């Protein structure tokens, strides 16, 4: 455990006060002409967030550090207080945990997208039109039946959500140091599996065979006729929220990946359904038995990746209308609203831009601006300044009265 976390664990005390961390996935953005020079967050009609902003501390966070574009895993690890560069956790492990897969020490996991390639082997759609979960589950079942084993490695293929799935390869001696086979763009072929050390070279050979056989199984399809693999990883546990922060933590998230991250951090993952209304009901059920609540909103990121600025704005407005009132009614000691990374609509991808941050509590230092609002430019002028995400959890604990004094 890094020294910073050891100190926090020594100072943390269990109290009944409650903390809510509301995360809009991919929240940060850049000004857009179609929104009158505003970002989706700035353009959104969000009366609850605006009212909160006037009485809250505002700032910006860098998920890893300035200039680095994070994946969703590092982005959330930072929010949870871990040093993202110390825990290289691939999405395969995270997604598998999110659907409840029982990992062993001999497993290497990879997330995959169903994708579409043409007859020349060129990727034409990295997400296969975002096929539905039911269709993807059927394709995963076909792959599982056709490829149960490769060179002594057991193969497990599981559907996750929509076009996403998980492949797990179980055999002693396999390593997880492989780059993605997803080229991250269309118009080019899938990348070849490459092992970066001896153990991972054995994994690369298994993955190479898996991809060849998967293409054979799916060759009768015009779309979703291949898989792109990302985030290879072996099992890597994290210090738990209970041990570090003395928090009885729960996660309310509709997407498996974020449930997996929370599970890895020792949070209880509660049933969250599919909608914001489902998340409200989950919060109601979990409120009395927990002192920390991680609530995740996914579609801000999805619309950002699609370049749909108005869709991204609509998710923020819907969350302000449905979820924020339910949180505020509970009167948590601390409410933090932020994102795990930026996904600018203009880029249609994650970016290095800092993410808006708001901390609301009785000890918050509010903005001096009469028209304070929760948006990128207001947050850039806020009292919190700009900080690395890994320092957020100590701030939340202090605002909730959960950290004792350090030293004499």
VOPAGU-2260 file (C-alpha; in pm, 1 decimal, decimal comma):
REM VOPAGU-2260
SITE   aa  ch    i         X         Y         Z
SITE  UNK   A    0       0,0       0,0       0,0
SITE  UNK   A    1     138,4     341,6     -91,2
SITE  UNK   A    2     235,2     567,5     205,0
SITE  UNK   A    3     -38,9     821,0     132,4
SITE  UNK   A    4    -308,9     556,2     170,9
SITE  UNK   A    5    -144,0     419,4     485,0
SITE  UNK   A    6    -175,7     764,8     642,9
SITE  UNK   A    7    -539,6     799,0     538,4
SITE  UNK   A    8    -616,4     454,0     681,5
SITE  UNK   A    9    -461,5     560,1    1014,0
SITE  UNK   A   10    -659,6     885,5    1027,0
SITE  UNK   A   11    -997,3     755,2     907,0
SITE  UNK   A   12   -1267,9     701,7    1165,6
SITE  UNK   A   13   -1609,2     542,6    1131,9
SITE  UNK   A   14   -1896,0     788,0    1180,0
SITE  UNK   A   15   -2264,6     780,6    1080,8
SITE  UNK   A   16   -2227,4    1071,6     836,7
SITE  UNK   A   17   -2294,3     982,8     472,9
SITE  UNK   A   18   -2112,1    1067,2     151,3
SITE  UNK   A   19   -2258,4    1052,1    -199,7
SITE  UNK   A   20   -2025,8    1048,4    -500,4
SITE  UNK   A   21   -2227,2    1109,1    -819,0
SITE  UNK   A   22   -2019,4    1036,0   -1129,6
SITE  UNK   A   23   -2126,9    1142,2   -1477,9
SITE  UNK   A   24   -1917,2     923,1   -1703,8
SITE  UNK   A   25   -1722,8    1129,8   -1958,1
SITE  UNK   A   26   -1866,3    1452,9   -1814,8
SITE  UNK   A   27   -1601,0    1702,9   -1926,5
SITE  UNK   A   28   -1622,5    1864,2   -2269,1
SITE  UNK   A   29   -1515,1    2165,9   -2473,8
SITE  UNK   A   30   -1718,8    2461,4   -2609,9
SITE  UNK   A   31   -1924,3    2380,4   -2918,0
SITE  UNK   A   32   -2059,8    2615,4   -3185,0
SITE  UNK   A   33   -2384,9    2418,4   -3202,1
SITE  UNK   A   34   -2444,2    2499,0   -2833,9
SITE  UNK   A   35   -2368,0    2868,3   -2871,2
SITE  UNK   A   36   -2008,1    2833,2   -2758,9
SITE  UNK   A   37   -2099,1    2639,4   -2443,8
SITE  UNK   A   38   -2014,1    2285,6   -2337,2
SITE  UNK   A   39   -2297,1    2031,2   -2293,2
SITE  UNK   A   40   -2271,1    2075,0   -1914,8
SITE  UNK   A   41   -2283,7    2453,7   -1941,5
SITE  UNK   A   42   -2575,2    2442,4   -2184,9
SITE  UNK   A   43   -2785,6    2200,0   -1980,0
SITE  UNK   A   44   -3091,2    2323,5   -1791,8
SITE  UNK   A   45   -3001,6    2194,0   -1447,8
SITE  UNK   A   46   -3167,2    2397,2   -1171,2
SITE  UNK   A   47   -3066,9    2160,4    -890,2
SITE  UNK   A   48   -2700,8    2150,3    -987,8
SITE  UNK   A   49   -2698,6    2528,7   -1037,1
SITE  UNK   A   50   -2846,7    2587,8    -690,9
SITE  UNK   A   51   -2592,0    2349,8    -538,7
SITE  UNK   A   52   -2305,3    2521,3    -719,1
SITE  UNK   A   53   -2382,4    2853,0    -551,3
SITE  UNK   A   54   -2326,1    2692,4    -209,2
SITE  UNK   A   55   -2046,2    2448,8    -294,8
SITE  UNK   A   56   -1673,2    2431,8    -352,9
SITE  UNK   A   57   -1590,5    2408,9    -722,5
SITE  UNK   A   58   -1276,5    2296,3    -903,0
SITE  UNK   A   59   -1127,4    2072,3   -1168,7
SITE  UNK   A   60    -966,8    1729,6   -1141,6
SITE  UNK   A   61    -714,0    1547,3   -1354,9
SITE  UNK   A   62    -794,5    1173,5   -1348,4
SITE  UNK   A   63    -427,3    1070,8   -1382,1
SITE  UNK   A   64    -224,4    1389,3   -1427,4
SITE  UNK   A   65    -235,6    1682,7   -1672,9
SITE  UNK   A   66    -212,4    1586,4   -2037,2
SITE  UNK   A   67    -284,5    1215,6   -1988,6
SITE  UNK   A   68    -599,1    1071,6   -2145,2
SITE  UNK   A   69    -737,9     804,9   -1908,0
SITE  UNK   A   70    -941,7     497,0   -1969,7
SITE  UNK   A   71   -1250,5     442,2   -1757,6
SITE  UNK   A   72   -1058,9     212,6   -1522,1
SITE  UNK   A   73    -785,4     461,6   -1427,2
SITE  UNK   A   74   -1045,1     738,8   -1419,4
SITE  UNK   A   75   -1248,5     563,5   -1153,1
SITE  UNK   A   76    -948,0     435,8    -960,5
SITE  UNK   A   77    -841,5     796,5    -914,7
SITE  UNK   A   78   -1186,4     896,9    -792,2
SITE  UNK   A   79   -1177,9     611,3    -541,1
SITE  UNK   A   80    -847,1     741,6    -402,5
SITE  UNK   A   81    -601,7     498,5    -561,5
SITE  UNK   A   82    -294,2     598,6    -760,0
SITE  UNK   A   83    -403,0     499,7   -1114,3
SITE  UNK   A   84     -47,4     437,3   -1232,6
SITE  UNK   A   85      12,6     186,8    -950,9
SITE  UNK   A   86    -278,8     -40,7   -1042,1
SITE  UNK   A   87    -288,6    -137,3   -1407,3
SITE  UNK   A   88    -622,1    -315,3   -1405,9
SITE  UNK   A   89    -747,8    -420,3   -1745,4
SITE  UNK   A   90   -1107,2    -390,7   -1850,4
SITE  UNK   A   91   -1133,9    -765,1   -1891,8
SITE  UNK   A   92   -1102,6    -819,5   -1518,3
SITE  UNK   A   93   -1329,6    -526,9   -1438,6
SITE  UNK   A   94   -1603,6    -631,9   -1679,4
SITE  UNK   A   95   -1583,7    -992,5   -1559,5
SITE  UNK   A   96   -1621,7    -890,5   -1196,1
SITE  UNK   A   97   -1912,5    -671,1   -1296,5
SITE  UNK   A   98   -2110,4    -968,9   -1425,2
SITE  UNK   A   99   -2011,2   -1185,4   -1129,5
SITE  UNK   A  100   -1756,8   -1410,0   -1301,1
SITE  UNK   A  101   -1560,5   -1617,3   -1048,6
SITE  UNK   A  102   -1193,3   -1561,6   -1129,6
SITE  UNK   A  103    -905,1   -1790,9   -1037,6
SITE  UNK   A  104    -534,8   -1711,1   -1011,9
SITE  UNK   A  105    -472,4   -1881,3   -1346,8
SITE  UNK   A  106    -704,9   -1654,4   -1545,9
SITE  UNK   A  107    -631,9   -1390,7   -1807,3
SITE  UNK   A  108    -935,8   -1185,2   -1900,7
SITE  UNK   A  109   -1008,3    -950,5   -2187,7
SITE  UNK   A  110   -1305,3    -736,8   -2266,2
SITE  UNK   A  111   -1413,5    -748,6   -2629,2
SITE  UNK   A  112   -1641,4    -557,5   -2860,9
SITE  UNK   A  113   -1839,2    -727,6   -3130,8
SITE  UNK   A  114   -1730,5    -542,2   -3443,0
SITE  UNK   A  115   -1783,6    -551,2   -3817,5
SITE  UNK   A  116   -1515,0    -612,5   -4079,1
SITE  UNK   A  117   -1534,7    -633,2   -4456,7
SITE  UNK   A  118   -1418,4    -916,7   -4681,4
SITE  UNK   A  119   -1065,3    -775,2   -4685,4
SITE  UNK   A  120   -1046,2    -790,7   -4305,4
SITE  UNK   A  121   -1075,5    -414,5   -4258,9
SITE  UNK   A  122   -1270,5    -294,8   -3954,3
SITE  UNK   A  123   -1569,9     -88,4   -4068,6
SITE  UNK   A  124   -1752,8     -50,2   -3733,9
SITE  UNK   A  125   -1578,1     -97,2   -3397,6
SITE  UNK   A  126   -1908,5    -148,0   -3212,9
SITE  UNK   A  127   -2114,6    -337,4   -3470,6
SITE  UNK   A  128   -2385,0     -73,2   -3463,0
SITE  UNK   A  129   -2410,7    -112,8   -3084,5
SITE  UNK   A  130   -2608,7    -434,6   -3121,3
SITE  UNK   A  131   -2850,2    -511,3   -2839,1
SITE  UNK   A  132   -2770,6    -719,4   -2533,0
SITE  UNK   A  133   -2996,8   -1007,4   -2635,0
SITE  UNK   A  134   -2834,4   -1044,6   -2977,2
SITE  UNK   A  135   -2485,0   -1020,9   -2826,1
SITE  UNK   A  136   -2571,2   -1286,1   -2566,7
SITE  UNK   A  137   -2669,5   -1522,2   -2845,9
SITE  UNK   A  138   -2341,6   -1462,1   -3025,3
SITE  UNK   A  139   -2146,2   -1521,8   -2704,3
SITE  UNK   A  140   -2326,6   -1852,7   -2660,1
SITE  UNK   A  141   -2225,2   -1952,4   -3014,5
SITE  UNK   A  142   -1861,8   -1868,3   -2943,3
SITE  UNK   A  143   -1864,9   -2053,3   -2611,1
SITE  UNK   A  144   -2006,5   -2368,4   -2766,1
SITE  UNK   A  145   -1760,4   -2360,6   -3056,3
SITE  UNK   A  146   -1446,7   -2267,3   -2860,1
SITE  UNK   A  147   -1447,5   -2432,8   -2515,2
SITE  UNK   A  148   -1069,5   -2495,2   -2510,4
SITE  UNK   A  149    -749,3   -2389,3   -2689,3
SITE  UNK   A  150    -418,2   -2571,7   -2637,9
SITE  UNK   A  151    -505,4   -2676,3   -2284,6
SITE  UNK   A  152    -652,1   -2338,0   -2187,8
SITE  UNK   A  153   -1017,1   -2337,0   -2088,7
SITE  UNK   A  154   -1209,7   -2060,5   -2262,1
SITE  UNK   A  155   -1503,2   -1874,6   -2108,8
SITE  UNK   A  156   -1705,7   -1632,0   -2322,8
SITE  UNK   A  157   -1962,8   -1419,3   -2142,6
SITE  UNK   A  158   -2193,6   -1141,3   -2256,1
SITE  UNK   A  159   -2170,2    -813,4   -2067,6
SITE  UNK   A  160   -2402,2    -548,1   -2211,5
SITE  UNK   A  161   -2495,3    -440,6   -2562,5
SITE  UNK   A  162   -2197,7    -508,3   -2795,1
SITE  UNK   A  163   -1955,0    -586,6   -2511,7
SITE  UNK   A  164   -1838,7    -922,3   -2383,3
SITE  UNK   A  165   -1562,0   -1086,8   -2180,1
SITE  UNK   A  166   -1328,1   -1369,7   -2278,0
SITE  UNK   A  167   -1137,3   -1549,8   -2001,6
SITE  UNK   A  168    -849,3   -1790,5   -2070,8
SITE  UNK   A  169    -766,5   -2026,6   -1782,7
SITE  UNK   A  170    -435,7   -2210,0   -1778,3
SITE  UNK   A  171    -138,7   -2208,4   -1540,6
SITE  UNK   A  172     149,9   -1995,5   -1663,9
SITE  UNK   A  173     -42,4   -1742,8   -1873,9
SITE  UNK   A  174      42,5   -1372,4   -1844,3
SITE  UNK   A  175    -172,8   -1064,0   -1898,1
SITE  UNK   A  176      75,3    -822,2   -2058,0
SITE  UNK   A  177     -74,3    -782,4   -2403,9
SITE  UNK   A  178    -170,6    -465,7   -2592,1
SITE  UNK   A  179    -522,4    -438,1   -2731,9
SITE  UNK   A  180    -608,7    -592,9   -3066,5
SITE  UNK   A  181    -862,5    -311,8   -3112,2
SITE  UNK   A  182    -698,8     -56,2   -3347,6
SITE  UNK   A  183    -920,1     220,5   -3200,6
SITE  UNK   A  184   -1020,0     334,8   -3549,8
SITE  UNK   A  185   -1193,0     204,3   -3858,8
SITE  UNK   A  186   -1046,1     153,2   -4205,9
SITE  UNK   A  187    -762,6     -69,4   -4082,0
SITE  UNK   A  188    -734,1    -439,3   -3988,3
SITE  UNK   A  189    -745,9    -571,2   -3634,3
SITE  UNK   A  190    -408,2    -573,2   -3459,9
SITE  UNK   A  191    -224,0    -899,6   -3400,6
SITE  UNK   A  192    -200,5   -1025,0   -3038,8
SITE  UNK   A  193     147,5    -959,4   -2899,0
SITE  UNK   A  194     286,0   -1084,5   -2567,8
SITE  UNK   A  195     517,7    -842,6   -2390,1
SITE  UNK   A  196     687,5   -1109,4   -2173,9
SITE  UNK   A  197     735,1   -1485,9   -2190,7
SITE  UNK   A  198     417,0   -1575,8   -2003,1
SITE  UNK   A  199     215,4   -1331,1   -2210,2
SITE  UNK   A  200     359,0   -1467,2   -2535,0
SITE  UNK   A  201     187,4   -1795,9   -2444,2
SITE  UNK   A  202    -136,1   -1601,9   -2395,0
SITE  UNK   A  203     -91,4   -1427,3   -2730,3
SITE  UNK   A  204     -74,2   -1765,7   -2904,6
SITE  UNK   A  205    -403,2   -1868,9   -2739,8
SITE  UNK   A  206    -567,8   -1537,1   -2827,0
SITE  UNK   A  207    -448,4   -1561,8   -3189,0
SITE  UNK   A  208    -623,6   -1897,8   -3221,4
SITE  UNK   A  209    -932,4   -1766,6   -3043,9
SITE  UNK   A  210    -967,0   -1475,3   -3287,5
SITE  UNK   A  211    -923,6   -1700,4   -3590,7
SITE  UNK   A  212   -1186,5   -1942,3   -3467,7
SITE  UNK   A  213   -1422,2   -1661,6   -3363,9
SITE  UNK   A  214   -1405,5   -1519,2   -3716,1
SITE  UNK   A  215   -1493,1   -1862,5   -3851,1
SITE  UNK   A  216   -1791,6   -1894,4   -3618,3
SITE  UNK   A  217   -1921,5   -1546,1   -3711,2
SITE  UNK   A  218   -1838,5   -1548,8   -4082,7
SITE  UNK   A  219   -2203,8   -1598,3   -4187,3
SITE  UNK   A  220   -2290,8   -1251,8   -4052,3
SITE  UNK   A  221   -2271,4    -918,1   -4232,7
SITE  UNK   A  222   -2237,2    -726,3   -3905,1
SITE  UNK   A  223   -2088,7    -828,1   -3570,1
SITE  UNK   A  224   -1867,8   -1075,3   -3753,9
SITE  UNK   A  225   -1551,4   -1034,3   -3546,7
SITE  UNK   A  226   -1435,6    -933,2   -3199,3
SITE  UNK   A  227   -1188,1    -663,7   -3092,8
SITE  UNK   A  228   -1009,0    -738,0   -2766,2
SITE  UNK   A  229    -912,6    -480,3   -2504,8
SITE  UNK   A  230    -780,0    -461,6   -2151,4
SITE  UNK   A  231    -603,4    -793,3   -2095,4
SITE  UNK   A  232    -542,4    -851,8   -1726,0
SITE  UNK   A  233    -488,1   -1101,2   -1448,6
SITE  UNK   A  234    -655,7   -1078,1   -1108,1
SITE  UNK   A  235    -530,7    -785,5    -896,6
SITE  UNK   A  236    -708,8    -705,4    -566,6
SITE  UNK   A  237    -721,9    -350,5    -427,5
SITE  UNK   A  238    -708,6    -226,8     -66,9
SITE  UNK   A  239   -1073,4    -215,1      38,5
SITE  UNK   A  240   -1282,3      90,5     117,3
SITE  UNK   A  241   -1359,8     -49,5     459,3
SITE  UNK   A  242    -993,0     -94,8     551,1
SITE  UNK   A  243    -880,6     236,0     402,1
SITE  UNK   A  244   -1163,9     472,0     482,8
SITE  UNK   A  245   -1382,6     294,0     740,4
SITE  UNK   A  246   -1673,5     333,1     500,8
SITE  UNK   A  247   -1958,2      91,0     445,2
SITE  UNK   A  248   -1967,1     157,4      73,1
SITE  UNK   A  249   -2212,4      58,1    -194,5
SITE  UNK   A  250   -2219,8     103,8    -571,1
SITE  UNK   A  251   -2525,8     192,7    -776,6
SITE  UNK   A  252   -2435,2     148,1   -1142,1
SITE  UNK   A  253   -2621,7      10,8   -1441,0
SITE  UNK   A  254   -2313,5     -96,2   -1642,7
SITE  UNK   A  255   -2113,6    -405,7   -1544,7
SITE  UNK   A  256   -1771,8    -245,6   -1579,5
SITE  UNK   A  257   -1839,0       6,4   -1304,3
SITE  UNK   A  258   -1993,1    -257,3   -1081,5
SITE  UNK   A  259   -1673,1    -456,3   -1133,8
SITE  UNK   A  260   -1450,4    -165,5   -1034,3
SITE  UNK   A  261   -1658,6    -104,5    -723,9
SITE  UNK   A  262   -1648,5    -473,3    -634,0
SITE  UNK   A  263   -1269,7    -474,9    -668,6
SITE  UNK   A  264   -1256,4    -184,3    -420,7
SITE  UNK   A  265   -1466,3    -375,8    -170,3
SITE  UNK   A  266   -1796,7    -195,8    -223,3
SITE  UNK   A  267   -2124,9    -380,1    -203,8
SITE  UNK   A  268   -2277,5    -376,7    -550,1
SITE  UNK   A  269   -2654,3    -335,6    -526,7
SITE  UNK   A  270   -2909,8    -405,3    -798,3
SITE  UNK   A  271   -2944,3     -84,1    -997,4
SITE  UNK   A  272   -3170,3    -182,6   -1287,8
SITE  UNK   A  273   -3144,1       3,5   -1616,6
SITE  UNK   A  274   -3281,9     354,9   -1563,1
SITE  UNK   A  275   -3231,7     659,4   -1341,7
SITE  UNK   A  276   -3560,4     574,5   -1171,3
SITE  UNK   A  277   -3416,5     230,5   -1091,6
SITE  UNK   A  278   -3110,3     398,8    -942,5
SITE  UNK   A  279   -3334,6     613,8    -723,4
SITE  UNK   A  280   -3505,9     302,0    -590,2
SITE  UNK   A  281   -3167,3     137,7    -527,6
SITE  UNK   A  282   -3055,6     442,2    -328,7
SITE  UNK   A  283   -3369,9     426,0    -115,6
SITE  UNK   A  284   -3309,2      61,5     -30,4
SITE  UNK   A  285   -2939,7     101,6      47,4
SITE  UNK   A  286   -2948,6     430,2     238,3
SITE  UNK   A  287   -2983,2     307,5     596,1
SITE  UNK   A  288   -2717,9      36,1     572,7
SITE  UNK   A  289   -2428,7     227,6     410,9
SITE  UNK   A  290   -2221,7     540,4     467,4
SITE  UNK   A  291   -2079,6     585,7     115,5
SITE  UNK   A  292   -2268,3     577,1    -213,9
SITE  UNK   A  293   -2103,7     565,4    -556,2
SITE  UNK   A  294   -2373,2     645,6    -812,3
SITE  UNK   A  295   -2281,3     617,3   -1179,0
SITE  UNK   A  296   -2448,6     774,7   -1484,7
SITE  UNK   A  297   -2317,8     621,9   -1808,7
SITE  UNK   A  298   -2486,3     786,2   -2105,0
SITE  UNK   A  299   -2300,7    1117,4   -2089,7
SITE  UNK   A  300   -1998,7     920,8   -2207,5
SITE  UNK   A  301   -2190,8     724,6   -2471,3
SITE  UNK   A  302   -2329,0    1042,2   -2628,3
SITE  UNK   A  303   -1985,3    1203,8   -2613,0
SITE  UNK   A  304   -1835,6     912,3   -2806,5
SITE  UNK   A  305   -2115,3     944,6   -3061,3
SITE  UNK   A  306   -2053,9    1320,4   -3098,0
SITE  UNK   A  307   -2411,6    1387,8   -2985,6
SITE  UNK   A  308   -2387,6    1710,2   -2785,1
SITE  UNK   A  309   -2759,7    1755,6   -2737,6
SITE  UNK   A  310   -2794,9    1397,5   -2624,9
SITE  UNK   A  311   -2520,3    1451,6   -2368,0
SITE  UNK   A  312   -2694,9    1767,6   -2247,8
SITE  UNK   A  313   -3025,9    1580,2   -2219,3
SITE  UNK   A  314   -2871,1    1315,1   -1990,5
SITE  UNK   A  315   -2743,2    1586,6   -1756,2
SITE  UNK   A  316   -3087,3    1749,4   -1752,8
SITE  UNK   A  317   -3262,2    1417,6   -1689,8
SITE  UNK   A  318   -3027,1    1334,5   -1403,2
SITE  UNK   A  319   -3083,2    1678,6   -1251,8
SITE  UNK   A  320   -3458,5    1624,8   -1271,8
SITE  UNK   A  321   -3481,5    1262,6   -1153,1
SITE  UNK   A  322   -3176,8    1164,5    -949,5
SITE  UNK   A  323   -3061,5    1487,0    -783,9
SITE  UNK   A  324   -3390,2    1551,2    -594,6
SITE  UNK   A  325   -3378,9    1197,5    -451,3
SITE  UNK   A  326   -3019,8    1249,0    -331,1
SITE  UNK   A  327   -3090,6    1592,5    -185,2
SITE  UNK   A  328   -3395,1    1461,8      -0,3
SITE  UNK   A  329   -3162,0    1227,9     190,2
SITE  UNK   A  330   -2949,2    1523,6     306,0
SITE  UNK   A  331   -2606,4    1355,1     290,5
SITE  UNK   A  332   -2327,7    1521,6     485,2
SITE  UNK   A  333   -2129,8    1545,4     161,0
SITE  UNK   A  334   -2243,5    1537,7    -200,3
SITE  UNK   A  335   -1971,5    1531,0    -464,7
SITE  UNK   A  336   -2056,8    1561,1    -834,5
SITE  UNK   A  337   -1789,9    1502,1   -1097,5
SITE  UNK   A  338   -1681,5    1271,3   -1381,9
SITE  UNK   A  339   -1421,5    1003,7   -1435,7
SITE  UNK   A  340   -1277,9    1171,5   -1747,1
SITE  UNK   A  341   -1372,6    1403,2   -2030,7
SITE  UNK   A  342   -1531,3    1277,6   -2352,5
SITE  UNK   A  343   -1561,9    1583,2   -2578,7
SITE  UNK   A  344   -1827,8    1548,0   -2845,3
SITE  UNK   A  345   -1594,6    1716,2   -3095,2
SITE  UNK   A  346   -1339,1    1438,1   -3046,5
SITE  UNK   A  347   -1581,5    1144,7   -3002,7
SITE  UNK   A  348   -1331,6     992,2   -2760,4
SITE  UNK   A  349   -1183,6    1023,3   -2412,7
SITE  UNK   A  350    -949,8    1319,7   -2372,8
SITE  UNK   A  351    -695,8    1478,6   -2138,6
SITE  UNK   A  352    -916,1    1775,4   -2047,5
SITE  UNK   A  353    -972,3    1826,4   -1672,9
SITE  UNK   A  354   -1312,3    1733,9   -1530,3
SITE  UNK   A  355   -1556,0    1964,0   -1344,0
SITE  UNK   A  356   -1579,6    1898,7    -969,7
SITE  UNK   A  357   -1829,5    2012,9    -708,2
SITE  UNK   A  358   -1823,6    1933,2    -333,9
SITE  UNK   A  359   -2129,4    2032,5    -132,6
SITE  UNK   A  360   -2119,3    2029,0     247,7
SITE  UNK   A  361   -2166,2    2267,0     539,1
SITE  UNK   A  362   -1789,4    2331,1     536,0
SITE  UNK   A  363   -1760,0    2397,1     162,4
SITE  UNK   A  364   -1612,7    2728,1      45,0
SITE  UNK   A  365   -1861,2    2862,0    -211,9
SITE  UNK   A  366   -1777,0    3066,5    -516,1
SITE  UNK   A  367   -1772,0    3444,7    -487,0
SITE  UNK   A  368   -1951,6    3472,9    -821,2
SITE  UNK   A  369   -2314,9    3574,5    -795,1
SITE  UNK   A  370   -2408,3    3356,9   -1094,2
SITE  UNK   A  371   -2205,2    3049,8    -996,1
SITE  UNK   A  372   -2297,0    2740,7   -1194,8
SITE  UNK   A  373   -2168,3    2387,4   -1238,5
SITE  UNK   A  374   -1974,4    2403,2   -1563,1
SITE  UNK   A  375   -1621,8    2383,4   -1692,0
SITE  UNK   A  376   -1543,6    2755,3   -1680,9
SITE  UNK   A  377   -1704,5    2822,5   -1343,1
SITE  UNK   A  378   -1521,1    2521,7   -1198,2
SITE  UNK   A  379   -1192,5    2649,1   -1341,1
SITE  UNK   A  380   -1232,3    2956,9   -1117,3
SITE  UNK   A  381   -1344,0    2764,5    -806,9
SITE  UNK   A  382   -1187,9    2749,1    -461,2
SITE  UNK   A  383   -1070,7    2387,9    -500,8
SITE  UNK   A  384    -838,8    2479,6    -786,5
SITE  UNK   A  385    -711,0    2192,0    -998,2
SITE  UNK   A  386    -607,3    1868,0    -832,5
SITE  UNK   A  387    -535,1    1507,7    -913,0
SITE  UNK   A  388    -834,6    1278,8    -868,3
SITE  UNK   A  389    -656,9    1058,4    -613,3
SITE  UNK   A  390    -676,8    1343,2    -360,1
SITE  UNK   A  391   -1057,0    1361,6    -380,3
SITE  UNK   A  392   -1139,3    1090,1    -124,9
SITE  UNK   A  393    -943,3    1256,4     161,1
SITE  UNK   A  394   -1132,5    1579,6      86,8
SITE  UNK   A  395   -1467,1    1401,2     102,3
SITE  UNK   A  396   -1373,9    1225,0     425,2
SITE  UNK   A  397   -1266,6    1554,1     584,8
SITE  UNK   A  398   -1583,6    1733,3     475,5
SITE  UNK   A  399   -1780,3    1449,3     636,0
SITE  UNK   A  400   -1582,7    1471,9     964,1
SITE  UNK   A  401   -1422,7    1130,2     914,7
SITE  UNK   A  402   -1049,2    1216,4     933,5
SITE  UNK   A  403    -882,3    1290,3    1266,1
SITE  UNK   A  404    -591,6    1536,1    1296,1
SITE  UNK   A  405    -251,9    1430,0    1167,6
SITE  UNK   A  406      29,5    1475,2    1417,0
SITE  UNK   A  407      50,5    1664,2    1746,2
